[in-house]
Structures are given as C-alpha cells and as structure tokens.
Amino acid sequence: MVAISLPNASVQGVMAQGPSARTASRASVAHAVPGSVNLRVGAMRIASLKTGRKISTSSRKAHATRCETPSSNVEDDVIPGRTEGRQLLTGYANSNIKPPTPLLDTVNYPVHMKNFNLTQLKQVAKELRADVIYNVCNTGGHLGSSLGVVELTVALHSVFDLPEDKVIWDVGHQSYPHKILTGRRENMKTLRMTNGLTPFTKRAESEYDPFGAGHSSTSISAGLGMAVGRDLKGKDNHVIAVIGDGAITGGMAYEAMNHAGFMDSNMIVILNDNQQVSLPTQYNKQQQDPVGGLSSTLARLQSSRPLRELRETAKKLTKQLPEPLQAATSKVDEYARGMISGSGSTLFEELGLYYIGTVDGHNLDDLVSILKEVRDTESVGPVLIHVVTEKGKGYLPAESAQDKYHGVNKFDVSTGKQVQKVAKVATYTQFFADALLAEARTDDRVYAVHAAMGGGTGLNHFEKFYPERVFDVGIAEQHAVTFCAGLACEGLHPFCTIYSTFLQRGYDQVVHDVALQKLPVRFMMDRAGLVGADGPTHAGAYDTTYMACLPNMIVMAPSDEADLIHMVATANSITDGPCSVRYPRGNGIGVDLAAAGIDPKTMKGTPLAIGKGRVMRTGTDVALLGFGTGTQYSSLAADILMEQGVSATVADARFCKPLDTELIDQLVRDHPALIIVEEGAIGGFGSHVLQYMAKAGHLDNGKIKVRPMCLPDRNIEHGDAMWQLQQAGISPMDIAAQATAMLGKKMAKVAA
C-alpha cells in the first residue's frame, strides 16, 4: 500500500471548486499514485480504497468522545509508574484535600471577574482547574473535556456579559468550569447525584444555561435560532456556540453552518479542537499548523476590527458589480486569508462563516484579545474561531491517559488511580461483545458498526479480534443506519450497535431505509431504560415504542445476560427483515450460563423461537408479565408477594413483536389479575399487549383486571438506580403494591 499526504493548499483548492471540478480533482489525485491511498476522513483512516473495508481509526476511535460517564468496569484507569513522584497538578500538591483558591473564592458569578486584569484571569484559571479536579475526584464525571476548556471558559465569562449574552456548550460535558463560575460552585459536590447538579447543561438549573444538552452537534442550530430570534426582537446581545471537533463531525452541525451563512445573522462559533478527532477539513496532529507565536499573530490579524469592517464595506461595494466580478472578488478575499491562516479555512468560508484561527486555547492573552475584537467589530454574519486545546490539560494523569480521562470514576489525585467497583458479574455490554465474537467466529458475514462509541458499546473488544470487521462512522447515526442498510443489501450481516438514546437521531433512516425495505439490519440498543447518573438525556426510554410500531421489525429484550447471548444469535439468524435487541446499562444478574445452554468458553448462543416467551415461575393469584428488565423486577416483586401470602406467576415475554399471544391467553385464562411491566415509555410493550387483549375479547367480560406499569409521562432525573425506579413507580415494591391493591388486600409492612 502507498500512503500519501495531500498538501493543504491542494485540499483548499479542491474545496473551493465547483462539484464537477472537485470530482475531476479527486480523479486526478487517485490516478497520480499507484495502489491505495491513505486519507484521513472524519473519524476513520481508510487504509484501502480498493476494498473499503480495512479501517484503522484515529485517536477518536480509541477514546469515544460521546458523552457518558463510566459504569463500574473501566479499562486502563491506572496511570503507569512514570507519573509517580512527579507533580501531577501544576502549582498544587498531589492530594485530594481541597486546594487553596483565594481569588476564585471571590468569584460567584461572571460579573465578579469584569475588573480582573490578565494576570488575575490567569490565576483564576489556575485555581479553577484545581477546583475542577478536586470536585471530580470526589464525584466522578467528565474530567478531561472540562480541563481542556478552563482558559476558554474564563475568557468567555470575562469578555461577554452572561447571562444576557448566550454561551451554548455543545454536548455539555465540558461545562464544569462554567458551572463553577455561574453560581453553582457550592453544589459541585452533588454533581451527578440524586437531587444534585446535572452532568450537562440544563435550562431549569441556571439562567446561565441557555440551552440544555447531552447529545452532540446541536449548539450551532440552537445558537442560530437564538440569534435570529434576537434580531427579530430588535435586541443586540451576543450568541456564542462552543462545539468540539468531535461534535462538529455530526451532519447537523454542517446543516446549521450552511444555514447560518445564508441567514447572515451575527453569531460566534468556537471550534474547540482538542485534536482527538480527525476533522474532514484536515485539522489534525499530522497536518495542522503549529500553534505558536506566528499563528497567534495571524489569528489576531484576522480578528482585527479594521480588517473585518473593511471586508464588510467591500462586500457592499461588490454587490453593485456584475456577478462574475462579485465571485472573483470573494475568491480574492478567501485565498488571501487562506494564505494568512494556512489550511482549511476555505471550507468554513464556503459555508458562509468568517474563519479565524488557529488560536492557542490555553493562551489567555490571545483568547481575551481575539474575543474582544470579535465582540466589538461591527460586521454582519457568523464568525468561526478555531481554538486548539489539549484535553486533560494541566493534570498529568489525564494528559498521559489514552482517553485523556474523558469520563472517570472517583479517583486519587496523587496517583490518578480511579476507584474501581469490583463486580462479580460482567456488564451486559461485555456479554454482548463476547456473544458477537462467538457469532463472528463461525460466520464471516458478521460486521459491526458504531457511532464513535467503540468503548461504550463493547466493540473495541470485538475489534481486537476482528479489526477489519468493525466500522466507526463517527458521530453520525443517520449515516450508520443507512450504511448498515447498504451492507445488508450486499448479503452481509451488519450489527448496528448504537445506544438507545442515540438511535433516536437516526430514526427516519430506520423507517425509510431499513424497515420499509425489509433489510436485515440488526439494531443492538445498549443503555435501554433508565441510566442512573447520566439522567434523562441518556435514558433509553423510547426505543420499544418507536421500534415496535414499525412493520417488518422484530423487537426483543433479554431478561438476563444468558438471554442476551441467545438474542445475539437469534438476530444473526434473521435474514428476511430487521430486528432490534434492547439491553440495559450495568451488570448481569449472575445466571448460570452453562445451565442456560451456553458454553462459558465460547459464549455462543442458540437462536430462540421467534415470538415465544417463557414462564419463569408459576402462581395462582396474579400474573406478572415482564419485558426485558421488567421481568427481573417482577421476579423480585413475586418474592415480596410471597411474604404477603400472594402467589404470583412470572412470565418473560422476550418479544414485544411478534407477541406470544398463546402465552398471554394462558395468563388471562389462569389468573384473575395481570400486571404488565416494562422499563420503557408509554406506547411500548404494554400497549401492544392491551391492543391484542382488546381485539381478542379478553377485556369484554370483566373477569380479569389488567394494569400496565411503565415509565411515566415525564422525565426521570439523574440519580441512584433504585431511586429512579421508585420515581418511575416500577420498582419491585411498586409492583407488589399494585398486585395487592388489585386483589383487594392490604400490604403488610415489608422488612428492609
């Protein structure tokens, strides 16, 4: 294979040309070098354009930038011995003791920094970084991303007038310094805890959070809407969207930039490039100009008020010229500034944004100077400031770690070692990965696809054995779904492995490109149900509802890890249409795999009979019909009911679609009461069961009482897992209380 590195000027030239010219340019490049071409595109390096298969990922793949904090099992959380005995946090002792922060102690809100000089702002940044580390070491959370934006956060809050000026943090996982500076410092100790601060930005939490987040690539769209709304109301405040180099790979960000350039409303987009994601515009460690004195000077030059105002005057004058001359003058501006800035600005210029960069994101002098110039310049249209930062900046263990401590458990500041919960049973994610490996060993048609979540989905483990059979498409769920549809068209067996909450982003593709065409794409939906500390933005509440309503879609949910392994095998055996499997965050319940027909050495499952459930235990007074984790909760409820003198049958539906109607008929026939339990939204499994019962006439004679139990029609806030179940009203105790009430019995007090 021959690898080439295209000059940045060539990339700019191709981007500046029209579609036909770009096609010709690509062709000429392809023919210029024999063999294969190695180009960085998005989150992937395509190693062979001949096969399109073998992919080695950039740093983004090694450490997903999607926003979720770790569960109990975390890999590589201990920093090697090279950090021992060294100062891990500049200017502070290696200790979990609260660091001294005398200047930060005087800042409760951004207004308190307005009179600070640059020396004081630098001291605030130093103390703020120490305070972030101190808080996260006691709560866990998103550390690396927050450390990377400390100087940028200080600059934004000192230059702009929040909350009148709006700062929108894309995803929100980097917002801890922002929270500390906006009146929430005292509550940082409650971060991600029940009734505590949310892990992301949230409008209801603070007036300084103008837009809630959790999913990526939304900030520019929201910011543009706010900017246009401001203009329509005749206001003059500033709107700033801060988006990372991971989030900007999402297609929605480009849609927003394209619209922003057309609308010509004033707004500022700050591209926070921490070099963990290889951008399609060639900004990466290999090809980006070094950040230093020269680029700093040039960035200041580009941001200067006279230059931008002169440009606005020139734009007005050229509109009076013939169209060919207008086009020519705009190109002169683009290329002149392209020569100044080096690489990549043309893409953003084509989208209609005035590009400034690159800027050292840890140089407060430059940041404050440039932000002030942009703030004070009288011009029309959006501006993009390309800021280069280092994820984990200022804390040696984070800087040294492969994932830059993106999401961490509680940890020891002196070593960087995270507190690791010892789990007796592996996570559902790990069982899924092992089961998929078992299928891949015997079926070379098995391929796995994820959207920048190799670690979270377990596919990094799969990739160790089959690197050529894993595709990381970046933060692009829509593309992931239709890409899988294309693989299915070629007779392959794609497993589209996306969190339940993130699959929402690709729903039209699920409907139009997969289900409508009956293509056998297998959707593996991790983190289904409530997700504890990550809260409602990451809860997998809706997948049963939105999947089971689709014609041709088979919908499954395991009640334990053994069933998950069997369902992976079942999914691989389905070749005449799509299917989905939802499974929860967290650890398995510890079932005997061998007793379930699974060899623990191979983890190979056996396909289940489609649309058939099972009875887990038999009783006479009430039937508890569970779907997925609902079966676990029902089994625990049956134990409570036994203490109350109530005999309960527990049935595991396994399938929401197709329903096991024979099982439902049996439960109706043999019991005076039926409770349907699921950890999903209204309109899901319970609705399908009630629909069948109504059509079958089971509700006509009044002989059976039926109660569906599902997530309520409101968001369940972040907190402890059992607390969330209680808030939702589907805990084992809630199920038992519902059963006794239906039977007309009074529930006796249950021992804790």
Secondary structure, 3 states (H helix, E strand, C coil): CCCCCCCHHHHHHHHHCCHHHHHHHHHHHHHHCCCCCCEEECCEEECCCCCCCCEEECHHHHCCCCCCCCCCCCCCCCCCHHHCCCCCECCCCCCCCCCCCCCHHHCCCHHHHCCCCHHHHHHHHHHHHHHHHHHHHHHCECCHHHHHCHHHHHHHHHHCCCCCCEEEECCCCCCHHHHHHHHHHHHHHHCCCCCCCCCCCCCCCCCCCCCCCCCCCCHHHHHHHHHHHHHHCCCCCCEEEEEECCHHHCHHHHHHHHHHHHHCCCCEEEEEECCCCCCCCCCCCCCCCCCCHHHHHHHHHHHCHHHHHHHHHHHHHHCCCCHHHHHHHHHHHHHHHHHHHCCCHHHHHHCCCEEEEEEECCCHHHHHHHHHHHHHCCCCCCEEEEEECCCCCCEHHHHHCCCCCCCECCECCCCCCECCCCCCCCEHHHHHHHHHHHHHHHCCCEEEEECCCHHHHCHHHHHHHCHHHEEECCCCHHHHHHHHHHHHHCCCEEEEECCHHHHHHHHHHHHHHHHCCCCCCEEEECCCECCHHHCCCCCECCHHHHHHCCCCCEEECCCCHHHHHHHHHHHHHCCCCCEEEECCCCECCCCCCCCCCCCCCCCCCCCCCCCCCEEEECCCCEEEEEECHHHHHHHHHHHHHHHCCCCEEEEECCEEECCCHHHHHHHHHHCCEEEEEECCCCCCHHHHHHHHHHHHCCCCCCCCEEEEECCCCCCCCCCCHHHHHHHHCCCHHHHHHHHHHHCCCCCCCCCC
